Amino acid sequence: MNRARFTFLVICAASVTAFAAFSPSAVSIDLRFVGASEAYKAIEDRLGADAASAIRGIDLRHNALSVDSGHPQAPRVREFLASFDRRPAQVMVHAVVTRSIPGEGATTNIELQITSIPAQQ
């Protein structure tokens, strides 16, 4: 009886090992500047349904996409995500507001200086 159980256990272990060896693996891609749902939607819109099928899952908690590394579109999806997940451009605004009230002629002056800060990786 024990030998039958051992044989059954060995067969099950071999089956699980073989299944794991042939199933494609997934690579998690962490996103820094865009949301995982937004990135998935952009893949669908810009690369098409075939490329979107390379996504195995969306992890909202960690803001990551799981990409099937065995999918033919996986390299294209990884390249797209690398270019899509960029820090947005920023703007610095320096404002000076002055108000003078000599007598009854009150005046207000506003000076604005807007500086564009280049986007970085």
Backbone hydrogen bonds, N-H to C=O, Kabsch-Sander energy under -0.5 kcal/mol:
donor,donor_aa,acceptor,acceptor_aa,energy
5,R,1,M,-1.8
6,F,2,N,-2.5
7,T,3,R,-2.4
8,F,4,A,-2.4
9,L,5,R,-2.5
10,V,6,F,-2.4
11,I,7,T,-2.3
12,C,8,F,-2.3
13,A,9,L,-2.5
14,A,10,V,-2.4
15,S,11,I,-2.1
16,V,12,C,-2.4
17,T,13,A,-2.4
18,A,14,A,-2.4
19,F,15,S,-2.4
20,A,16,V,-2.3
21,A,17,T,-1.9
22,F,18,A,-1.6
23,S,19,F,-1.5
27,V,67,V,-3.1
29,I,65,L,-3.3
30,D,28,S,-0.6
31,L,63,N,-2.6
39,A,35,G,-2.4
40,Y,36,A,-2.3
41,K,37,S,-2.3
42,A,38,E,-2.2
43,I,39,A,-2.0
44,E,40,Y,-2.3
45,D,41,K,-2.6
46,R,42,A,-2.9
47,L,43,I,-2.2
48,G,43,I,-1.1
48,G,44,E,-0.7
52,A,48,G,-1.9
53,S,49,A,-1.5
54,A,51,A,-1.6
55,I,52,A,-1.5
56,R,54,A,-0.6
56,R,66,S,-3.3
57,G,66,S,-1.2
59,D,64,A,-3.0
60,L,58,I,-0.8
63,N,59,D,-0.7
64,A,59,D,-2.2
65,L,29,I,-2.2
66,S,57,G,-2.9
67,V,27,V,-3.3
67,V,65,L,-0.6
68,D,54,A,-3.3
69,S,25,S,-2.5
69,S,67,V,-0.8
70,G,25,S,-0.6
71,H,68,D,-1.4
74,A,71,H,-1.6
77,V,73,Q,-2.3
78,R,74,A,-2.6
79,E,75,P,-2.3
80,F,76,R,-2.2
81,L,77,V,-2.6
82,A,78,R,-2.1
83,S,79,E,-1.7
84,F,80,F,-2.2
85,D,81,L,-2.4
86,R,84,F,-1.9
87,R,120,Q,-1.0
90,Q,117,I,-1.6
92,M,115,T,-3.1
94,H,92,M,-0.5
94,H,113,Q,-2.7
95,A,93,V,-0.5
96,V,111,E,-2.5
98,T,96,V,-0.5
98,T,109,N,-2.8
100,S,107,T,-2.5
103,G,101,I,-0.9
105,G,102,P,-1.2
106,A,104,E,-1.3
107,T,100,S,-2.6
109,N,98,T,-3.1
111,E,96,V,-2.8
113,Q,94,H,-2.3
115,T,92,M,-2.9
115,T,113,Q,-0.5
117,I,90,Q,-2.9
